[in-house]
Amino acid sequence: MLHQVCPTIRAAYDPLVIDLGYGAAPITTIELFDRLRKHVRPDVEVIGIEIDPARVEQGQELAQLGVSFAFGGFEIPLPGARSPIAIRAFNVLRQYDEEQVVKSWATMTGRLADDGYLVEGTCDEIGRRSTWLALRANSSVPETFTISAHLGSLELPSDVAPRLPKVLIHHNVAGEPIHTFLQLLDRVWLSHASLIPFGARQRWVATIQTLADEGVPIQDTKARWRLGEVTVPWNLVKPISYLG
């Protein structure tokens, strides 16, 4: 879960988090619940939502106090007019046409509590390559773009390209901002090859520090870099044709 969301969850009147489109097995919903309960807030509630009734039925087998499963889609159907403080939607929009992305964002962010966040992105099957966008309530314009990688298996930062969000993946071509950013990451990463003996983590931290020193508006801190993350403003990577 995007670390910027955690303070919002801690301060929420109703700490309700949605795991939208959890997939063939509800493991991600349970893992999200366990981590938020342990590290963020002990009374957090997580609801997994799926459009496949069979998956919802399967999820019910793992339901427990604080975790439940429901049928639905981007409209986030919740009883009692509740509004979640956060929605995580991973590997969901990759199945849709790019033209449907902004409308889907607007639908989801319209269901959030006033200070809530939508975290929309893509990851590989074992979570070693992941990217996501963060949007606030009632907005169809992302605030930030984040890359997260398992550094021990990383050859080049641009290895995350197949896991870019739907709105970016088809724009990773010469002349587009996301391509320029990934190429810059690769160049700086390669320039720090002398740090290979000290480990991939040290090399990644040095890479992001160099970007910051060169004027790239890095949004996070070294604590996040050490986890293999980097966050930048949406405007740095948004497609040339994107009007938001």
C-alpha positions in Angstrom: 0.0 0.0 0.0 1.3 3.5 -0.9 3.0 4.8 2.2 1.5 8.3 1.8 -1.9 6.8 2.6 -1.0 5.4 6.0 -1.2 8.8 7.9 -4.6 9.3 6.3 -5.8 5.9 7.5 -4.5 6.6 11.0 -6.5 9.8 11.2 -9.7 8.5 9.6 -13.0 8.5 11.4 -13.9 5.3 9.6 -10.7 3.4 8.7 -12.2 1.4 5.9 -10.0 0.2 3.0 -11.1 -1.5 -0.2 -9.1 -4.1 -2.1 -10.7 -3.9 -5.5 -10.3 -6.7 -7.9 -8.3 -9.0 -5.7 -8.2 -11.8 -8.3 -8.5 -15.5 -8.4 -7.6 -15.9 -4.7 -8.3 -13.4 -1.9 -4.7 -13.6 -0.5 -3.9 -10.0 -1.3 -6.9 -8.8 0.7 -5.8 -10.8 3.7 -2.2 -9.7 3.4 -3.3 -6.1 3.2 -5.5 -6.4 6.3 -2.7 -8.1 8.3 -0.2 -5.4 7.4 -2.5 -2.5 8.0 -3.6 -4.0 11.4 0.0 -4.6 12.4 1.7 -1.4 11.1 -1.0 1.3 10.7 -4.1 0.9 12.8 -5.4 -2.1 14.8 -9.1 -1.3 14.1 -8.8 -1.0 10.3 -11.4 -2.8 8.2 -10.7 -4.2 4.8 -13.3 -5.3 2.2 -12.3 -7.2 -0.9 -14.5 -6.5 -3.9 -14.7 -8.6 -7.0 -17.0 -8.8 -10.1 -16.8 -12.6 -10.2 -19.4 -14.1 -7.7 -17.3 -17.3 -7.5 -14.3 -15.3 -6.3 -16.5 -13.5 -3.7 -17.8 -16.9 -2.5 -14.2 -18.2 -2.2 -13.2 -15.1 -0.3 -16.0 -15.6 2.3 -14.2 -18.8 3.4 -11.4 -16.5 4.7 -13.6 -13.8 6.1 -12.9 -12.8 9.8 -13.5 -9.9 12.1 -12.3 -6.9 10.1 -12.2 -8.6 6.7 -15.1 -9.3 4.4 -15.8 -9.8 0.7 -18.4 -8.3 -1.6 -19.6 -8.4 -5.2 -19.1 -5.2 -7.2 -16.9 -3.1 -9.4 -15.6 0.5 -9.8 -18.8 1.8 -8.1 -17.6 0.3 -4.8 -21.0 -0.8 -3.4 -21.1 -0.4 0.3 -24.0 -0.5 2.8 -24.9 2.4 4.9 -23.5 5.0 2.5 -20.0 4.3 3.9 -17.0 5.9 2.1 -13.6 4.2 2.2 -10.5 6.1 3.2 -8.5 4.2 0.6 -9.0 2.0 -2.4 -6.4 -0.2 -3.8 -7.0 -1.3 -7.4 -4.1 -3.4 -8.8 -4.0 -5.3 -12.1 -7.6 -4.2 -12.7 -7.5 -1.5 -15.3 -4.9 -3.3 -17.4 -7.8 -5.3 -18.7 -9.6 -2.2 -20.1 -9.0 0.1 -23.0 -6.9 3.2 -22.1 -9.9 5.4 -23.1 -11.8 4.0 -20.1 -9.1 4.7 -17.5 -10.0 8.3 -16.6 -13.7 7.6 -16.3 -12.9 4.6 -14.1 -10.7 6.8 -11.9 -13.5 9.3 -11.5 -16.0 6.6 -10.5 -13.7 5.2 -7.8 -12.4 8.5 -6.4 -16.0 9.7 -6.2 -16.7 6.9 -3.7 -13.8 7.9 -1.4 -14.1 9.8 1.9 -13.2 13.5 1.4 -9.5 13.0 2.4 -9.2 9.5 0.8 -6.8 8.1 -1.7 -7.1 5.8 -4.7 -4.0 3.7 -5.4 -4.2 2.3 -8.9 -1.4 0.3 -10.4 0.1 -3.0 -11.7 2.4 -5.6 -10.3 3.9 -8.9 -11.4 2.8 -12.2 -10.1 5.1 -12.3 -7.1 5.3 -8.5 -6.4 8.9 -7.9 -7.5 8.0 -5.3 -10.1 5.3 -2.8 -9.3 4.2 0.7 -10.3 1.2 2.8 -9.2 -0.5 6.1 -9.3 -2.1 8.0 -6.4 -5.3 10.0 -6.8 -7.3 12.0 -4.2 -11.0 11.9 -3.6 -13.2 13.3 -6.4 -10.3 13.7 -8.8 -9.4 12.1 -12.1 -5.9 13.5 -12.1 -3.1 11.5 -10.4 -0.8 13.3 -7.9 2.1 10.9 -8.0 3.7 8.0 -9.8 5.7 5.4 -7.9 8.1 2.6 -8.9 8.7 -0.3 -6.5 11.2 -3.0 -7.3 12.9 -6.0 -5.7 16.4 -4.6 -5.9 18.2 -8.0 -5.6 16.8 -9.1 -8.9 16.9 -5.8 -10.8 19.1 -5.5 -13.8 17.8 -2.1 -15.1 15.1 0.2 -13.6 13.3 0.1 -16.9 12.6 -3.6 -16.2 9.4 -2.3 -14.6 8.1 -1.2 -18.1 5.8 -4.2 -18.6 4.2 -3.4 -15.2 3.3 0.3 -15.9 -0.2 1.4 -15.3 -2.6 1.2 -18.2 -2.5 4.9 -18.8 1.3 4.8 -19.2 2.2 1.4 -20.7 1.5 2.2 -24.3 3.3 5.6 -24.0 6.7 4.1 -23.2 8.1 5.1 -26.5 10.8 7.7 -27.5 9.6 11.2 -27.0 7.1 10.4 -24.3 7.9 11.6 -20.7 7.6 8.1 -19.1 10.2 6.8 -21.6 12.5 9.7 -20.9 12.2 9.1 -17.1 12.9 5.4 -17.4 15.9 6.0 -19.7 17.2 8.5 -17.2 16.9 6.0 -14.4 18.7 3.4 -16.4 21.5 5.9 -17.3 22.1 6.9 -13.7 21.8 3.3 -12.4 24.5 2.2 -14.9 26.7 5.1 -13.9 26.8 3.7 -10.3 28.0 0.3 -11.4 31.0 0.8 -9.1 28.7 0.3 -6.1 27.8 -3.3 -7.2 30.1 -4.8 -4.5 28.2 -2.9 -1.8 24.8 -4.3 -2.9 21.8 -3.2 -5.0 20.3 -1.2 -2.2 23.3 1.1 -1.9 23.3 1.5 -5.7 19.6 2.3 -5.8 19.9 4.9 -3.1 22.8 6.5 -4.9 20.8 6.5 -8.1 17.8 8.3 -6.6 20.1 10.7 -4.8 21.8 11.6 -8.1 18.4 12.2 -9.7 17.4 14.5 -6.8 20.8 16.3 -7.1 20.1 16.8 -10.8 16.8 18.5 -10.1 14.4 15.6 -10.6 11.5 16.4 -8.1 11.7 13.2 -6.0 8.7 13.1 -3.6 9.8 10.5 -1.0 12.7 10.0 1.4 15.7 7.7 1.7 13.7 5.4 3.9 11.5 4.6 0.9 14.5 4.5 -1.5 16.0 1.7 0.6 12.9 -0.4 0.0 13.4 0.0 -3.8 10.9 2.7 -4.3 10.9 6.1 -6.0 8.0 8.5 -6.2 7.7 11.5 -8.6 4.9 13.9 -9.5 2.5 12.8 -12.2 3.3 15.8 -14.3 6.8 14.4 -14.8 5.6 11.2 -16.6 2.1 11.9 -17.9 1.6 11.2 -21.6 1.9 14.1 -24.0 -1.7 13.5 -25.2 -3.1 13.4 -21.7 -5.3 16.4 -21.0 -5.7 16.1 -17.2 
